[in-house]
Structures are given as C-alpha cells and as structure tokens.
C-alpha cells in the first residue's frame, strides 16, 4: 500500500449546517460534487462531508454511536498566537471550544475545538516542525 491519505470523510448529522461551518465559517474552499456530499480541497487532501446515516449505510454499520471516537483532525499553525486566533475563529464560526491554547507535554502549544457534529480538531504550534 502506498502510504498516503487522499480523503478524510466525516459522517455529519446536518449536511447544510456542516457545509456552512466549514465553507462560510472557516473559509474552506468547496469543490463541485454530487448532491448529498460536500467536498473541500485542503492542502494536499480532500475533506468530504456525507450524511452520517448514508455513510453508515454505505459502510454497512449502525449509524448510532457516542463518546470519544479516538480520532482527531489537526491543523498546525506558525505560532502560539496563531493557535489562539484560529481557535477564536472556529468558535466564532460555531465550534465549541474544548481546550484553550496552552503549553503541552510534547513541547508545543495547542488547543481543541469540536465542529457542529462533535469531531475534534486540534490546533497546534509545533516548534519542532
């Protein structure tokens, strides 16, 4: 297997709400696609939003679930100040702040928010990268 990821797909409860969050709130550029799915071109990867029940049907699993999924998305920025600004931007767009920006055990600075469907996003400054 060639070690790379081309798509990240999120199963969302309200497709239009999620489109508005990512496109209008965070400024992600939307790409053309079929009805019922939204695609956003990110740097080197595509983000897709798909109704959760339809995604579960496609996978052939139960769409119900709760709790921490053991999965996060991450966005790295160039400074500690940029972490705080990005977290504020996300909250203004409708995100929920989970953890404000702060120094972390691995030597960087990061915070977390959740999008309208509860997906966790880490915003981080990594001085080692």
C-alpha positions, 0 to 999 in steps of 0.5 A: 500500500502506498502510504498516503491519505487522499480523503478524510470523510466525516459522517455529519448529522446536518449536511447544510449546517456542516457545509456552512461551518466549514465553507462560510465559517472557516473559509474552506474552499468547496469543490463541485460534487454530487448532491448529498456530499460536500467536498473541500480541497485542503492542502494536499487532501480532500475533506468530504462531508456525507450524511452520517446515516448514508455513510453508515449505510454505505459502510454497512454499520449502525449509524448510532454511536457516542463518546470519544471516537479516538480520532482527531483532525489537526491543523498546525499553525506558525505560532502560539498566537496563531493557535489562539486566533484560529481557535477564536475563529472556529468558535466564532464560526460555531465550534465549541471550544474544548481546550484553550491554547496552552503549553503541552507535554510534547513541547508545543502549544495547542488547543481543541475545538469540536465542529457542529457534529462533535469531531475534534480538531486540534490546533497546534504550534509545533516548534519542532516542525 
